[in-house]
Amino acid sequence: MQTQTLIQYLEQNQEEIGPVVPHDLSAPNVCRLDLTANNQALAHANLTNTQAFDELINEMLQIQNATIGVGGYLEDRVIYRRSQHFDALQDKRSVHLGIDIWTAAFTPILAPLDGRVHSFQDNNNFGDYGPTIILEHELEEGKFYTLYGHLTRTSLQHLHPGQIIKKGEEFAQFGPFPENGDWPPHLHFQLMTDLLGMMGDFPGVCTLKQQDQFSKICLDPNLILKSKVLA
């Protein structure tokens, strides 16, 4: 699908889009989490220890009187130093291509629009997505995709490619660590116009040099999430 066509459709049909989680992401208990080098709390944190990282996320939420944190689209993050999964021969991947929703494990995940299961797999490396589902959505103008990472392993049970998922249907849950790729519990939500032939996986983080390339096909997920915290 053409990028501008999809953006226009989502902007003009906000009332047709359902929630991804059973929470109002514009409510007072929702805050934006800064995971860049500007956040001094991250400067000397031991991010390789997932329990300590989880406690840090919860402290960041408490400081803002929040129980849910959101953010990350095209954010140049420092947290990926925790895993060699993001290292490259020359450039490290640090630019986040989705939006994260940080809250309790086992939070339900809902389909924001009618779709079908495109593919799924357990990307089981330290710091990777862990269990991941990609949904395909079809409009008259063409197809686009939504990706859900860091799920429970049980979210992948009983799925099959082509399976119909209706708008509002619970089809997955936030995973606990370590099964979710060994992260503090959160959902990585990503919106894409092209999967580049990939199945069950797609880059959620790119290098600074790749940002322009990937931002053309990985659109702002807040077109679907509709959080005023991110506006």
mmCIF file of the C-alpha atoms, coordinates in Angstrom:
data_MODEL
# 
_entry.id   MODEL 
# 
loop_
_atom_site.group_PDB 
_atom_site.id 
_atom_site.type_symbol 
_atom_site.label_atom_id 
_atom_site.label_alt_id 
_atom_site.label_comp_id 
_atom_site.label_asym_id 
_atom_site.label_entity_id 
_atom_site.label_seq_id 
_atom_site.pdbx_PDB_ins_code 
_atom_site.Cartn_x 
_atom_site.Cartn_y 
_atom_site.Cartn_z 
_atom_site.occupancy 
_atom_site.B_iso_or_equiv 
_atom_site.pdbx_formal_charge 
_atom_site.auth_seq_id 
_atom_site.auth_comp_id 
_atom_site.auth_asym_id 
_atom_site.auth_atom_id 
_atom_site.pdbx_PDB_model_num 
ATOM 1   C CA . MET A 1 1   ? 0.000   0.000   0.000  1.00 0.00 ? 1   MET A CA 1 
ATOM 2   C CA . GLN A 1 2   ? 1.181   3.526   -0.716 1.00 0.00 ? 2   GLN A CA 1 
ATOM 3   C CA . THR A 1 3   ? 2.341   5.252   2.458  1.00 0.00 ? 3   THR A CA 1 
ATOM 4   C CA . GLN A 1 4   ? 0.341   8.445   2.026  1.00 0.00 ? 4   GLN A CA 1 
ATOM 5   C CA . THR A 1 5   ? -2.810  6.493   1.177  1.00 0.00 ? 5   THR A CA 1 
ATOM 6   C CA . LEU A 1 6   ? -2.607  4.531   4.425  1.00 0.00 ? 6   LEU A CA 1 
ATOM 7   C CA . ILE A 1 7   ? -1.845  7.627   6.509  1.00 0.00 ? 7   ILE A CA 1 
ATOM 8   C CA . GLN A 1 8   ? -4.857  9.417   5.036  1.00 0.00 ? 8   GLN A CA 1 
ATOM 9   C CA . TYR A 1 9   ? -7.118  6.425   5.624  1.00 0.00 ? 9   TYR A CA 1 
ATOM 10  C CA . LEU A 1 10  ? -6.091  6.054   9.272  1.00 0.00 ? 10  LEU A CA 1 
ATOM 11  C CA . GLU A 1 11  ? -6.339  9.783   9.942  1.00 0.00 ? 11  GLU A CA 1 
ATOM 12  C CA . GLN A 1 12  ? -9.788  10.009  8.354  1.00 0.00 ? 12  GLN A CA 1 
ATOM 13  C CA . ASN A 1 13  ? -11.231 6.851   9.924  1.00 0.00 ? 13  ASN A CA 1 
ATOM 14  C CA . GLN A 1 14  ? -10.151 7.103   13.561 1.00 0.00 ? 14  GLN A CA 1 
ATOM 15  C CA . GLU A 1 15  ? -13.586 6.051   14.790 1.00 0.00 ? 15  GLU A CA 1 
ATOM 16  C CA . GLU A 1 16  ? -13.207 2.735   12.944 1.00 0.00 ? 16  GLU A CA 1 
ATOM 17  C CA . ILE A 1 17  ? -10.013 1.813   14.811 1.00 0.00 ? 17  ILE A CA 1 
ATOM 18  C CA . GLY A 1 18  ? -10.305 -0.110  18.071 1.00 0.00 ? 18  GLY A CA 1 
ATOM 19  C CA . PRO A 1 19  ? -7.882  -0.180  21.026 1.00 0.00 ? 19  PRO A CA 1 
ATOM 20  C CA . VAL A 1 20  ? -4.804  -2.425  21.078 1.00 0.00 ? 20  VAL A CA 1 
ATOM 21  C CA . VAL A 1 21  ? -4.971  -2.752  24.872 1.00 0.00 ? 21  VAL A CA 1 
ATOM 22  C CA . PRO A 1 22  ? -7.982  -2.452  27.214 1.00 0.00 ? 22  PRO A CA 1 
ATOM 23  C CA . HIS A 1 23  ? -6.733  0.881   28.560 1.00 0.00 ? 23  HIS A CA 1 
ATOM 24  C CA . ASP A 1 24  ? -7.169  4.503   27.537 1.00 0.00 ? 24  ASP A CA 1 
ATOM 25  C CA . LEU A 1 25  ? -3.659  5.485   26.438 1.00 0.00 ? 25  LEU A CA 1 
ATOM 26  C CA . SER A 1 26  ? -4.527  9.152   26.934 1.00 0.00 ? 26  SER A CA 1 
ATOM 27  C CA . ALA A 1 27  ? -5.587  8.722   30.573 1.00 0.00 ? 27  ALA A CA 1 
ATOM 28  C CA . PRO A 1 28  ? -3.837  10.475  33.504 1.00 0.00 ? 28  PRO A CA 1 
ATOM 29  C CA . ASN A 1 29  ? -2.172  7.212   34.564 1.00 0.00 ? 29  ASN A CA 1 
ATOM 30  C CA . VAL A 1 30  ? -0.279  7.036   31.224 1.00 0.00 ? 30  VAL A CA 1 
ATOM 31  C CA . CYS A 1 31  ? 3.069   8.772   30.744 1.00 0.00 ? 31  CYS A CA 1 
ATOM 32  C CA . ARG A 1 32  ? 5.730   9.029   28.090 1.00 0.00 ? 32  ARG A CA 1 
ATOM 33  C CA . LEU A 1 33  ? 8.933   7.131   28.846 1.00 0.00 ? 33  LEU A CA 1 
ATOM 34  C CA . ASP A 1 34  ? 12.209  8.591   27.599 1.00 0.00 ? 34  ASP A CA 1 
ATOM 35  C CA . LEU A 1 35  ? 14.728  5.839   26.844 1.00 0.00 ? 35  LEU A CA 1 
ATOM 36  C CA . THR A 1 36  ? 17.308  8.077   25.157 1.00 0.00 ? 36  THR A CA 1 
ATOM 37  C CA . ALA A 1 37  ? 20.648  9.275   26.496 1.00 0.00 ? 37  ALA A CA 1 
ATOM 38  C CA . ASN A 1 38  ? 18.812  12.342  27.826 1.00 0.00 ? 38  ASN A CA 1 
ATOM 39  C CA . ASN A 1 39  ? 17.394  10.171  30.630 1.00 0.00 ? 39  ASN A CA 1 
ATOM 40  C CA . GLN A 1 40  ? 20.085  10.254  33.296 1.00 0.00 ? 40  GLN A CA 1 
ATOM 41  C CA . ALA A 1 41  ? 18.463  7.324   35.126 1.00 0.00 ? 41  ALA A CA 1 
ATOM 42  C CA . LEU A 1 42  ? 19.761  5.095   32.330 1.00 0.00 ? 42  LEU A CA 1 
ATOM 43  C CA . ALA A 1 43  ? 23.347  6.377   32.338 1.00 0.00 ? 43  ALA A CA 1 
ATOM 44  C CA . HIS A 1 44  ? 24.768  3.829   34.755 1.00 0.00 ? 44  HIS A CA 1 
ATOM 45  C CA . ALA A 1 45  ? 21.912  1.348   35.009 1.00 0.00 ? 45  ALA A CA 1 
ATOM 46  C CA . ASN A 1 46  ? 22.646  -2.361  34.708 1.00 0.00 ? 46  ASN A CA 1 
ATOM 47  C CA . LEU A 1 47  ? 20.313  -3.087  31.811 1.00 0.00 ? 47  LEU A CA 1 
ATOM 48  C CA . THR A 1 48  ? 21.631  -6.610  31.251 1.00 0.00 ? 48  THR A CA 1 
ATOM 49  C CA . ASN A 1 49  ? 19.933  -7.645  34.504 1.00 0.00 ? 49  ASN A CA 1 
ATOM 50  C CA . THR A 1 50  ? 16.282  -7.812  33.459 1.00 0.00 ? 50  THR A CA 1 
ATOM 51  C CA . GLN A 1 51  ? 14.974  -7.793  37.039 1.00 0.00 ? 51  GLN A CA 1 
ATOM 52  C CA . ALA A 1 52  ? 16.913  -4.575  37.737 1.00 0.00 ? 52  ALA A CA 1 
ATOM 53  C CA . PHE A 1 53  ? 15.752  -3.100  34.416 1.00 0.00 ? 53  PHE A CA 1 
ATOM 54  C CA . ASP A 1 54  ? 12.155  -3.940  35.292 1.00 0.00 ? 54  ASP A CA 1 
ATOM 55  C CA . GLU A 1 55  ? 12.517  -2.223  38.668 1.00 0.00 ? 55  GLU A CA 1 
ATOM 56  C CA . LEU A 1 56  ? 13.941  0.850   36.910 1.00 0.00 ? 56  LEU A CA 1 
ATOM 57  C CA . ILE A 1 57  ? 10.978  1.008   34.503 1.00 0.00 ? 57  ILE A CA 1 
ATOM 58  C CA . ASN A 1 58  ? 8.583   0.795   37.446 1.00 0.00 ? 58  ASN A CA 1 
ATOM 59  C CA . GLU A 1 59  ? 10.471  3.580   39.258 1.00 0.00 ? 59  GLU A CA 1 
ATOM 60  C CA . MET A 1 60  ? 10.224  5.756   36.131 1.00 0.00 ? 60  MET A CA 1 
ATOM 61  C CA . LEU A 1 61  ? 6.466   5.157   36.053 1.00 0.00 ? 61  LEU A CA 1 
ATOM 62  C CA . GLN A 1 62  ? 6.050   5.882   39.762 1.00 0.00 ? 62  GLN A CA 1 
ATOM 63  C CA . ILE A 1 63  ? 7.904   9.198   39.455 1.00 0.00 ? 63  ILE A CA 1 
ATOM 64  C CA . GLN A 1 64  ? 5.246   10.278  36.939 1.00 0.00 ? 64  GLN A CA 1 
ATOM 65  C CA . ASN A 1 65  ? 2.364   8.790   38.970 1.00 0.00 ? 65  ASN A CA 1 
ATOM 66  C CA . ALA A 1 66  ? 1.685   6.405   36.101 1.00 0.00 ? 66  ALA A CA 1 
ATOM 67  C CA . THR A 1 67  ? 0.995   2.703   35.704 1.00 0.00 ? 67  THR A CA 1 
ATOM 68  C CA . ILE A 1 68  ? 1.458   2.641   31.912 1.00 0.00 ? 68  ILE A CA 1 
ATOM 69  C CA . GLY A 1 69  ? 4.332   4.036   29.877 1.00 0.00 ? 69  GLY A CA 1 
ATOM 70  C CA . VAL A 1 70  ? 4.294   4.679   26.128 1.00 0.00 ? 70  VAL A CA 1 
ATOM 71  C CA . GLY A 1 71  ? 6.738   5.922   23.544 1.00 0.00 ? 71  GLY A CA 1 
ATOM 72  C CA . GLY A 1 72  ? 9.628   5.160   21.319 1.00 0.00 ? 72  GLY A CA 1 
ATOM 73  C CA . TYR A 1 73  ? 8.751   5.840   17.673 1.00 0.00 ? 73  TYR A CA 1 
ATOM 74  C CA . LEU A 1 74  ? 11.992  6.883   15.908 1.00 0.00 ? 74  LEU A CA 1 
ATOM 75  C CA . GLU A 1 75  ? 13.569  7.368   19.337 1.00 0.00 ? 75  GLU A CA 1 
ATOM 76  C CA . ASP A 1 76  ? 17.355  7.001   19.338 1.00 0.00 ? 76  ASP A CA 1 
ATOM 77  C CA . ARG A 1 77  ? 17.667  4.778   22.400 1.00 0.00 ? 77  ARG A CA 1 
ATOM 78  C CA . VAL A 1 78  ? 20.535  3.809   24.664 1.00 0.00 ? 78  VAL A CA 1 
ATOM 79  C CA . ILE A 1 79  ? 18.870  0.708   26.126 1.00 0.00 ? 79  ILE A CA 1 
ATOM 80  C CA . TYR A 1 80  ? 19.970  -1.581  23.291 1.00 0.00 ? 80  TYR A CA 1 
ATOM 81  C CA . ARG A 1 81  ? 23.472  -1.694  24.697 1.00 0.00 ? 81  ARG A CA 1 
ATOM 82  C CA . ARG A 1 82  ? 22.095  -4.500  26.874 1.00 0.00 ? 82  ARG A CA 1 
ATOM 83  C CA . SER A 1 83  ? 22.214  -7.062  24.048 1.00 0.00 ? 83  SER A CA 1 
ATOM 84  C CA . GLN A 1 84  ? 24.607  -8.020  21.249 1.00 0.00 ? 84  GLN A CA 1 
ATOM 85  C CA . HIS A 1 85  ? 21.481  -8.667  19.180 1.00 0.00 ? 85  HIS A CA 1 
ATOM 86  C CA . PHE A 1 86  ? 21.607  -4.984  18.179 1.00 0.00 ? 86  PHE A CA 1 
ATOM 87  C CA . ASP A 1 87  ? 25.305  -4.860  17.296 1.00 0.00 ? 87  ASP A CA 1 
ATOM 88  C CA . ALA A 1 88  ? 26.449  -4.620  13.696 1.00 0.00 ? 88  ALA A CA 1 
ATOM 89  C CA . LEU A 1 89  ? 29.899  -4.720  12.149 1.00 0.00 ? 89  LEU A CA 1 
ATOM 90  C CA . GLN A 1 90  ? 29.970  -0.926  11.789 1.00 0.00 ? 90  GLN A CA 1 
ATOM 91  C CA . ASP A 1 91  ? 26.806  0.715   13.150 1.00 0.00 ? 91  ASP A CA 1 
ATOM 92  C CA . LYS A 1 92  ? 24.774  -0.293  16.156 1.00 0.00 ? 92  LYS A CA 1 
ATOM 93  C CA . ARG A 1 93  ? 21.007  -0.382  15.798 1.00 0.00 ? 93  ARG A CA 1 
ATOM 94  C CA . SER A 1 94  ? 19.438  2.169   18.140 1.00 0.00 ? 94  SER A CA 1 
ATOM 95  C CA . VAL A 1 95  ? 16.464  3.824   16.357 1.00 0.00 ? 95  VAL A CA 1 
ATOM 96  C CA . HIS A 1 96  ? 13.149  2.346   17.493 1.00 0.00 ? 96  HIS A CA 1 
ATOM 97  C CA . LEU A 1 97  ? 10.625  1.729   14.688 1.00 0.00 ? 97  LEU A CA 1 
ATOM 98  C CA . GLY A 1 98  ? 7.557   1.005   16.817 1.00 0.00 ? 98  GLY A CA 1 
ATOM 99  C CA . ILE A 1 99  ? 5.830   2.230   19.939 1.00 0.00 ? 99  ILE A CA 1 
ATOM 100 C CA . ASP A 1 100 ? 6.206   0.388   23.231 1.00 0.00 ? 100 ASP A CA 1 
ATOM 101 C CA . ILE A 1 101 ? 3.457   0.083   25.819 1.00 0.00 ? 101 ILE A CA 1 
ATOM 102 C CA . TRP A 1 102 ? 5.004   -0.701  29.212 1.00 0.00 ? 102 TRP A CA 1 
ATOM 103 C CA . THR A 1 103 ? 2.658   -2.247  31.756 1.00 0.00 ? 103 THR A CA 1 
ATOM 104 C CA . ALA A 1 104 ? 1.951   -5.525  33.550 1.00 0.00 ? 104 ALA A CA 1 
ATOM 105 C CA . ALA A 1 105 ? 2.609   -8.961  32.079 1.00 0.00 ? 105 ALA A CA 1 
ATOM 106 C CA . PHE A 1 106 ? -0.474  -10.830 30.838 1.00 0.00 ? 106 PHE A CA 1 
ATOM 107 C CA . THR A 1 107 ? -2.237  -7.602  29.796 1.00 0.00 ? 107 THR A CA 1 
ATOM 108 C CA . PRO A 1 108 ? -4.594  -8.576  26.937 1.00 0.00 ? 108 PRO A CA 1 
ATOM 109 C CA . ILE A 1 109 ? -3.845  -7.483  23.375 1.00 0.00 ? 109 ILE A CA 1 
ATOM 110 C CA . LEU A 1 110 ? -6.762  -6.694  21.081 1.00 0.00 ? 110 LEU A CA 1 
ATOM 111 C CA . ALA A 1 111 ? -6.976  -6.429  17.304 1.00 0.00 ? 111 ALA A CA 1 
ATOM 112 C CA . PRO A 1 112 ? -7.517  -2.759  16.375 1.00 0.00 ? 112 PRO A CA 1 
ATOM 113 C CA . LEU A 1 113 ? -8.981  -3.731  12.988 1.00 0.00 ? 113 LEU A CA 1 
ATOM 114 C CA . ASP A 1 114 ? -10.164 -6.877  11.251 1.00 0.00 ? 114 ASP A CA 1 
ATOM 115 C CA . GLY A 1 115 ? -7.227  -8.883  9.978  1.00 0.00 ? 115 GLY A CA 1 
ATOM 116 C CA . ARG A 1 116 ? -5.693  -12.283 9.526  1.00 0.00 ? 116 ARG A CA 1 
ATOM 117 C CA . VAL A 1 117 ? -2.604  -13.963 10.908 1.00 0.00 ? 117 VAL A CA 1 
ATOM 118 C CA . HIS A 1 118 ? 0.192   -13.371 8.432  1.00 0.00 ? 118 HIS A CA 1 
ATOM 119 C CA . SER A 1 119 ? 2.911   -15.193 10.400 1.00 0.00 ? 119 SER A CA 1 
ATOM 120 C CA . PHE A 1 120 ? 4.293   -15.770 13.877 1.00 0.00 ? 120 PHE A CA 1 
ATOM 121 C CA . GLN A 1 121 ? 7.329   -17.245 15.624 1.00 0.00 ? 121 GLN A CA 1 
ATOM 122 C CA . ASP A 1 122 ? 9.312   -17.192 18.845 1.00 0.00 ? 122 ASP A CA 1 
ATOM 123 C CA . ASN A 1 123 ? 12.325  -14.956 18.175 1.00 0.00 ? 123 ASN A CA 1 
ATOM 124 C CA . ASN A 1 124 ? 14.074  -16.469 21.144 1.00 0.00 ? 124 ASN A CA 1 
ATOM 125 C CA . ASN A 1 125 ? 17.314  -14.505 21.561 1.00 0.00 ? 125 ASN A CA 1 
ATOM 126 C CA . PHE A 1 126 ? 18.279  -12.346 24.527 1.00 0.00 ? 126 PHE A CA 1 
ATOM 127 C CA . GLY A 1 127 ? 16.929  -8.876  23.768 1.00 0.00 ? 127 GLY A CA 1 
ATOM 128 C CA . ASP A 1 128 ? 14.915  -9.997  20.721 1.00 0.00 ? 128 ASP A CA 1 
ATOM 129 C CA . TYR A 1 129 ? 11.116  -9.933  20.321 1.00 0.00 ? 129 TYR A CA 1 
ATOM 130 C CA . GLY A 1 130 ? 10.474  -13.305 21.910 1.00 0.00 ? 130 GLY A CA 1 
ATOM 131 C CA . PRO A 1 131 ? 7.039   -14.563 20.789 1.00 0.00 ? 131 PRO A CA 1 
ATOM 132 C CA . THR A 1 132 ? 5.866   -12.386 17.881 1.00 0.00 ? 132 THR A CA 1 
ATOM 133 C CA . ILE A 1 133 ? 2.676   -12.149 15.807 1.00 0.00 ? 133 ILE A CA 1 
ATOM 134 C CA . ILE A 1 134 ? 2.195   -10.245 12.541 1.00 0.00 ? 134 ILE A CA 1 
ATOM 135 C CA . LEU A 1 135 ? -1.352  -9.459  11.394 1.00 0.00 ? 135 LEU A CA 1 
ATOM 136 C CA . GLU A 1 136 ? -2.262  -8.566  7.819  1.00 0.00 ? 136 GLU A CA 1 
ATOM 137 C CA . HIS A 1 137 ? -5.010  -6.001  7.228  1.00 0.00 ? 137 HIS A CA 1 
ATOM 138 C CA . GLU A 1 138 ? -6.628  -5.440  3.850  1.00 0.00 ? 138 GLU A CA 1 
ATOM 139 C CA . LEU A 1 139 ? -8.374  -2.337  2.555  1.00 0.00 ? 139 LEU A CA 1 
ATOM 140 C CA . GLU A 1 140 ? -9.697  -1.602  -0.907 1.00 0.00 ? 140 GLU A CA 1 
ATOM 141 C CA . GLU A 1 141 ? -6.480  0.352   -1.491 1.00 0.00 ? 141 GLU A CA 1 
ATOM 142 C CA . GLY A 1 142 ? -4.202  -2.528  -0.466 1.00 0.00 ? 142 GLY A CA 1 
ATOM 143 C CA . LYS A 1 143 ? -2.627  -4.353  2.473  1.00 0.00 ? 143 LYS A CA 1 
ATOM 144 C CA . PHE A 1 144 ? -0.702  -3.270  5.529  1.00 0.00 ? 144 PHE A CA 1 
ATOM 145 C CA . TYR A 1 145 ? 0.643   -5.073  8.596  1.00 0.00 ? 145 TYR A CA 1 
ATOM 146 C CA . THR A 1 146 ? 0.777   -4.732  12.378 1.00 0.00 ? 146 THR A CA 1 
ATOM 147 C CA . LEU A 1 147 ? 3.434   -6.465  14.482 1.00 0.00 ? 147 LEU A CA 1 
ATOM 148 C CA . TYR A 1 148 ? 3.121   -7.451  18.148 1.00 0.00 ? 148 TYR A CA 1 
ATOM 149 C CA . GLY A 1 149 ? 6.306   -8.434  19.981 1.00 0.00 ? 149 GLY A CA 1 
ATOM 150 C CA . HIS A 1 150 ? 7.285   -9.595  23.507 1.00 0.00 ? 150 HIS A CA 1 
ATOM 151 C CA . LEU A 1 151 ? 4.246   -11.824 23.979 1.00 0.00 ? 151 LEU A CA 1 
ATOM 152 C CA . THR A 1 152 ? 3.522   -14.879 26.107 1.00 0.00 ? 152 THR A CA 1 
ATOM 153 C CA . ARG A 1 153 ? 4.487   -18.178 24.523 1.00 0.00 ? 153 ARG A CA 1 
ATOM 154 C CA . THR A 1 154 ? 0.897   -19.319 24.930 1.00 0.00 ? 154 THR A CA 1 
ATOM 155 C CA . SER A 1 155 ? -0.104  -16.492 22.564 1.00 0.00 ? 155 SER A CA 1 
ATOM 156 C CA . LEU A 1 156 ? 1.366   -18.537 19.710 1.00 0.00 ? 156 LEU A CA 1 
ATOM 157 C CA . GLN A 1 157 ? -0.604  -21.670 20.520 1.00 0.00 ? 157 GLN A CA 1 
ATOM 158 C CA . HIS A 1 158 ? -3.531  -22.580 18.297 1.00 0.00 ? 158 HIS A CA 1 
ATOM 159 C CA . LEU A 1 159 ? -2.612  -19.968 15.658 1.00 0.00 ? 159 LEU A CA 1 
ATOM 160 C CA . HIS A 1 160 ? -2.348  -20.709 11.967 1.00 0.00 ? 160 HIS A CA 1 
ATOM 161 C CA . PRO A 1 161 ? -1.475  -18.517 8.975  1.00 0.00 ? 161 PRO A CA 1 
ATOM 162 C CA . GLY A 1 162 ? -4.592  -17.023 7.448  1.00 0.00 ? 162 GLY A CA 1 
ATOM 163 C CA . GLN A 1 163 ? -6.575  -17.284 10.686 1.00 0.00 ? 163 GLN A CA 1 
ATOM 164 C CA . ILE A 1 164 ? -9.174  -14.498 10.862 1.00 0.00 ? 164 ILE A CA 1 
ATOM 165 C CA . ILE A 1 165 ? -8.820  -12.112 13.807 1.00 0.00 ? 165 ILE A CA 1 
ATOM 166 C CA . LYS A 1 166 ? -11.773 -9.778  14.247 1.00 0.00 ? 166 LYS A CA 1 
ATOM 167 C CA . LYS A 1 167 ? -11.553 -6.190  15.464 1.00 0.00 ? 167 LYS A CA 1 
ATOM 168 C CA . GLY A 1 168 ? -11.710 -6.166  19.270 1.00 0.00 ? 168 GLY A CA 1 
ATOM 169 C CA . GLU A 1 169 ? -10.743 -9.840  19.610 1.00 0.00 ? 169 GLU A CA 1 
ATOM 170 C CA . GLU A 1 170 ? -8.160  -10.709 22.264 1.00 0.00 ? 170 GLU A CA 1 
ATOM 171 C CA . PHE A 1 171 ? -5.505  -12.747 20.463 1.00 0.00 ? 171 PHE A CA 1 
ATOM 172 C CA . ALA A 1 172 ? -2.374  -12.374 22.624 1.00 0.00 ? 172 ALA A CA 1 
ATOM 173 C CA . GLN A 1 173 ? -0.990  -11.162 25.954 1.00 0.00 ? 173 GLN A CA 1 
ATOM 174 C CA . PHE A 1 174 ? 2.041   -9.221  27.161 1.00 0.00 ? 174 PHE A CA 1 
ATOM 175 C CA . GLY A 1 175 ? 4.723   -11.723 28.068 1.00 0.00 ? 175 GLY A CA 1 
ATOM 176 C CA . PRO A 1 176 ? 6.691   -11.938 31.318 1.00 0.00 ? 176 PRO A CA 1 
ATOM 177 C CA . PHE A 1 177 ? 10.469  -12.169 31.256 1.00 0.00 ? 177 PHE A CA 1 
ATOM 178 C CA . PRO A 1 178 ? 12.425  -14.189 30.315 1.00 0.00 ? 178 PRO A CA 1 
ATOM 179 C CA . GLU A 1 179 ? 10.036  -15.726 27.764 1.00 0.00 ? 179 GLU A CA 1 
ATOM 180 C CA . ASN A 1 180 ? 9.291   -12.354 26.134 1.00 0.00 ? 180 ASN A CA 1 
ATOM 181 C CA . GLY A 1 181 ? 12.833  -11.910 24.813 1.00 0.00 ? 181 GLY A CA 1 
ATOM 182 C CA . ASP A 1 182 ? 13.999  -11.147 28.363 1.00 0.00 ? 182 ASP A CA 1 
ATOM 183 C CA . TRP A 1 183 ? 12.617  -7.612  28.685 1.00 0.00 ? 183 TRP A CA 1 
ATOM 184 C CA . PRO A 1 184 ? 10.565  -5.839  31.337 1.00 0.00 ? 184 PRO A CA 1 
ATOM 185 C CA . PRO A 1 185 ? 6.950   -6.574  30.343 1.00 0.00 ? 185 PRO A CA 1 
ATOM 186 C CA . HIS A 1 186 ? 5.812   -4.443  27.432 1.00 0.00 ? 186 HIS A CA 1 
ATOM 187 C CA . LEU A 1 187 ? 4.285   -4.656  23.980 1.00 0.00 ? 187 LEU A CA 1 
ATOM 188 C CA . HIS A 1 188 ? 6.258   -3.611  20.923 1.00 0.00 ? 188 HIS A CA 1 
ATOM 189 C CA . PHE A 1 189 ? 3.631   -2.445  18.408 1.00 0.00 ? 189 PHE A CA 1 
ATOM 190 C CA . GLN A 1 190 ? 4.671   -1.642  14.849 1.00 0.00 ? 190 GLN A CA 1 
ATOM 191 C CA . LEU A 1 191 ? 2.850   -0.536  11.699 1.00 0.00 ? 191 LEU A CA 1 
ATOM 192 C CA . MET A 1 192 ? 4.271   -1.462  8.283  1.00 0.00 ? 192 MET A CA 1 
ATOM 193 C CA . THR A 1 193 ? 3.311   -1.094  4.633  1.00 0.00 ? 193 THR A CA 1 
ATOM 194 C CA . ASP A 1 194 ? 5.775   -3.777  3.462  1.00 0.00 ? 194 ASP A CA 1 
ATOM 195 C CA . LEU A 1 195 ? 7.313   -6.813  5.194  1.00 0.00 ? 195 LEU A CA 1 
ATOM 196 C CA . LEU A 1 196 ? 10.172  -7.086  2.674  1.00 0.00 ? 196 LEU A CA 1 
ATOM 197 C CA . GLY A 1 197 ? 9.423   -10.799 2.328  1.00 0.00 ? 197 GLY A CA 1 
ATOM 198 C CA . MET A 1 198 ? 9.917   -11.563 6.019  1.00 0.00 ? 198 MET A CA 1 
ATOM 199 C CA . MET A 1 199 ? 7.816   -13.998 8.078  1.00 0.00 ? 199 MET A CA 1 
ATOM 200 C CA . GLY A 1 200 ? 7.283   -13.905 11.843 1.00 0.00 ? 200 GLY A CA 1 
ATOM 201 C CA . ASP A 1 201 ? 9.901   -11.209 12.282 1.00 0.00 ? 201 ASP A CA 1 
ATOM 202 C CA . PHE A 1 202 ? 10.757  -7.712  11.074 1.00 0.00 ? 202 PHE A CA 1 
ATOM 203 C CA . PRO A 1 203 ? 13.346  -5.182  12.263 1.00 0.00 ? 203 PRO A CA 1 
ATOM 204 C CA . GLY A 1 204 ? 12.020  -3.169  15.180 1.00 0.00 ? 204 GLY A CA 1 
ATOM 205 C CA . VAL A 1 205 ? 15.233  -1.190  15.538 1.00 0.00 ? 205 VAL A CA 1 
ATOM 206 C CA . CYS A 1 206 ? 17.506  0.215   12.818 1.00 0.00 ? 206 CYS A CA 1 
ATOM 207 C CA . THR A 1 207 ? 20.731  2.177   12.558 1.00 0.00 ? 207 THR A CA 1 
ATOM 208 C CA . LEU A 1 208 ? 20.760  5.964   12.242 1.00 0.00 ? 208 LEU A CA 1 
ATOM 209 C CA . LYS A 1 209 ? 21.838  5.561   8.614  1.00 0.00 ? 209 LYS A CA 1 
ATOM 210 C CA . GLN A 1 210 ? 18.809  3.332   7.919  1.00 0.00 ? 210 GLN A CA 1 
ATOM 211 C CA . GLN A 1 211 ? 16.247  5.595   9.609  1.00 0.00 ? 211 GLN A CA 1 
ATOM 212 C CA . ASP A 1 212 ? 15.106  7.387   6.461  1.00 0.00 ? 212 ASP A CA 1 
ATOM 213 C CA . GLN A 1 213 ? 14.729  4.101   4.586  1.00 0.00 ? 213 GLN A CA 1 
ATOM 214 C CA . PHE A 1 214 ? 12.742  2.320   7.299  1.00 0.00 ? 214 PHE A CA 1 
ATOM 215 C CA . SER A 1 215 ? 10.566  5.282   8.298  1.00 0.00 ? 215 SER A CA 1 
ATOM 216 C CA . LYS A 1 216 ? 9.044   5.200   4.809  1.00 0.00 ? 216 LYS A CA 1 
ATOM 217 C CA . ILE A 1 217 ? 7.526   1.748   5.449  1.00 0.00 ? 217 ILE A CA 1 
ATOM 218 C CA . CYS A 1 218 ? 7.313   1.747   9.270  1.00 0.00 ? 218 CYS A CA 1 
ATOM 219 C CA . LEU A 1 219 ? 4.734   4.441   9.953  1.00 0.00 ? 219 LEU A CA 1 
ATOM 220 C CA . ASP A 1 220 ? 3.916   6.121   13.247 1.00 0.00 ? 220 ASP A CA 1 
ATOM 221 C CA . PRO A 1 221 ? 1.939   3.498   15.230 1.00 0.00 ? 221 PRO A CA 1 
ATOM 222 C CA . ASN A 1 222 ? 0.126   6.306   17.037 1.00 0.00 ? 222 ASN A CA 1 
ATOM 223 C CA . LEU A 1 223 ? -2.058  6.544   13.924 1.00 0.00 ? 223 LEU A CA 1 
ATOM 224 C CA . ILE A 1 224 ? -3.662  3.433   15.439 1.00 0.00 ? 224 ILE A CA 1 
ATOM 225 C CA . LEU A 1 225 ? -2.931  3.825   19.168 1.00 0.00 ? 225 LEU A CA 1 
ATOM 226 C CA . LYS A 1 226 ? -4.305  7.398   19.258 1.00 0.00 ? 226 LYS A CA 1 
ATOM 227 C CA . SER A 1 227 ? -2.527  8.326   22.504 1.00 0.00 ? 227 SER A CA 1 
ATOM 228 C CA . LYS A 1 228 ? -2.612  12.048  23.254 1.00 0.00 ? 228 LYS A CA 1 
ATOM 229 C CA . VAL A 1 229 ? 0.438   11.491  25.439 1.00 0.00 ? 229 VAL A CA 1 
ATOM 230 C CA . LEU A 1 230 ? 2.377   10.995  22.196 1.00 0.00 ? 230 LEU A CA 1 
ATOM 231 C CA . ALA A 1 231 ? 0.718   13.775  20.196 1.00 0.00 ? 231 ALA A CA 1 
# 
